[in-house]
């Protein structure tokens, strides 16, 4: 393994990955101020990005094999600042995936804390719905997208909407993406960080949105 170091990221790669690693290092640094500005939080330490040449290589790797720590009520990821991505033939797709995963890593630290004790305590008290966090990652990576727009339009026309908690992962992600898109368009990007900070304090998504947006 080799690595390229930037101000906020360490990008690890192996033979043949120099050019891709250089490209994503620049992308990560470019996206970092935008993501942290919208979320209203910057991580305490660097984020590690591990780059693989293919999905097969990533699946064969032992990096992060034991990164899940079980506790009563579910599972918590104790390596929040490590991102693993695989090049699938498109740098544009890789950039979108990286943006989403950087957002996830930063939001996890913001919500659950920077050390193991804080993480375990907060994870037991705060359970974010899928539309809320997965939708936010999708919004930060894609913003408004034609796929999201088509899903929402077809769901309204065909009366497919149910409770977000009962939706599939894909449907909940599109729904959340559209909600965050609406919030930013109507109330401004600063409202995102306000909602997140109030969610962390009150442990309630509903209360945080109501208090922020009225």
JOLIN-V964667 format. One record per helix or strand of 3 or more residues. SS is the DSSP state (~ for helix, > for strand). FROM is the first residue (numbers start at 1). LEN is the number of residues. If there is no record, write none. Layout:
ss->SS from->FROM len->LEN
ss->SS from->FROM len->LEN
This chain:
ss->> from->2 len->4
ss->> from->9 len->5
ss->~ from->18 len->22
ss->> from->47 len->6
ss->~ from->55 len->6
ss->> from->68 len->4
ss->> from->74 len->4
ss->> from->82 len->5
ss->~ from->91 len->22
ss->~ from->116 len->10
ss->~ from->130 len->13
ss->~ from->146 len->12
ss->~ from->164 len->3
ss->~ from->169 len->19
ss->~ from->190 len->13
ss->~ from->205 len->9
